């Protein structure tokens, strides 16, 4: 029996992780089955079959209905993604084609197409739009806008020490929260948020992509929508999955996406994922005064109990605003104005009204009393007598 150090999902030690006959590992603590040979293991999909034995295979130069495939730009557990060109309009697009071994499952193929119809309803700057869907050679496909030249994983890998500046992490968080709020309002839960599924544009704007394992709730008209994955399947990418995705997959909701987002943001800020007993993010920020605010924000998203997380994207945005205020520093308050000078007698009279002002002027012009004139007359008489002698 072969063991490994820790489970990449729950952080359990080597004693809880055992090797299976096919080389995959199973964590007896959280139930996740993962492949240590893959950096970002996805779970929940049927075993990968040899698509070459399943009929038509997409290659560069082939046409997928009205789309000319140009270059393979991604491949995952469910599908391949091709850079392509819409021949009628000449615009670049991305075409996502379901694997042949999954397309052979009639129920799964129908679910894929139903979900495509729901995804087309999403229209938000932080979500890569799905603009078309169809089926060719028995293979369902989605057509998406081709936006951005790289994903967030590339940006993290190119950053010093794998850490992005806090201001950049805050901007990423704000945009992704807006996109998630739009999707959640339409009862769509992504369930696979990770750096590889965040596309970065030339202007730094980020967009969510790949709602391929999204779970659908109710449509706008109240009818229940089926979901691409079976209700009891554990799906997602192990290192970014919320605890309930393995413990109770039927209970995932908007808070599940918030947990996954918390893992991504934690990694952006600290350079590593929050596995096992992870350190507070502030410890990686040294003496940054915004560290405590980042702690409150990220640790709230990473609560194991969904009931202890923010209830939705809007509530999470309020926590993010506290982080942004902390990063901006204390607000400089201007000194209070000097106290007003005490009013003069003239000003006091003017404030008292016209009658008081007139009385004040009369007092200023009042003739001096007789005592004053008597004294002056006596003085003059004395002076005149002296000079008359």
Phi, psi and omega in degrees: 000127182256139179236163175236173188298301185216159172282129181290351180263304184258349178082008179298149183288180186300331183295339183264353186248123182234152181273142177264172184297330183271008179094345176286164181246150180232128177267117181285347181278314183248351177088359182286138174250125185218164182249110183292349180279353179243132184296319182237078186292129172260143181237159174102352180267155173299155181304141181293124180261173178276099183296336182297336181267008186249026175097218187302136177236130178290137176220162179301135180096346178278161178253134174248091190056241183267020183240128180267115181288132184244318185204137175284121183245356178186153177209133181226194183291341183250330192201171168247149181239128184242136165287131185216177178228128176286113189294323184293320182255347180073016183263148178285141180217173172242131181247122180254119187245126181296140178302147183299321184290339174272327179293337178291343177275105185303320181294317180294322179296318179295321179296320179301315182290324177296320181292324177302319179298323178288320182294330179298337181285346180282128181218093183209143181300337182263013178230127176296124188285143169266120187251349181196162175206156180185197181212132178222136183052036180075011183244117176293150178214157173242147176243127183237158173295141180264098186235130176093154182254348180203173179252176184295331177302317179297318180296319179295315182296331182272351182280148176302127181060016179069019182242135176265152177300144181306323180296323178291319179298319179298317180296320178297315181300315183297317182292316181292324177298321179296318178294319179295320179300319178298315180292317182295325177297339178256020174062034180243120180253125187291305177074359179217048179283124180202165183303328180292339181258018175240114182267136182251124179276173181297333180269005180090351178293146182246151180220140174282141177223166173066073170273031188296334178244022181298149176255133182257140177262256179244144179284173182296334180271006175091354180279139179290133178260142175285166182240156184297317181265150178296149189297334183259010181275142173272117184230153178135186176252122195311310187293346184243003185282145173283152182306321184291344179292335176257328185276324181209073186301341178284347187258009181293144178209198184302327181293337175296314178297325180294323176297311180301319177297321178300321178297315181298313182293322177300315180296318179300321187279324188251341182091001177211166183270154181276079182258142177061224176272089185272156180282157175298141180301331181298334180294332178276351183258005177054242187261021180296122182296342179275359182306311179301324179292322176296320176304308183299320182291305186287321180293331175293320179291329187265016174297133180294324180275117181304330181294340181266356178273166171305145187288334182198181182295325180296317178294325178294322179298326177296321177293322179296324179298326176295322176297314182296323177294320180294322179291328180289342180085174181296141179283129179283119181265123180295148180296152180292152179294153180296152180295149181293148178293148178297137183292144175286171179298323180295318180293322179298319180293320180296322180291334183283343177124169183300319182297316180294322179297319179296319178297323179296319179294321179297322179296322180294330183262004184298136179291137180298156185285172185295327180302319180293316180294322180300317179297319181293318180296319180296320179297319180294319181296319178298317182294321180293320179297320180298316184282346179279342183290000000 
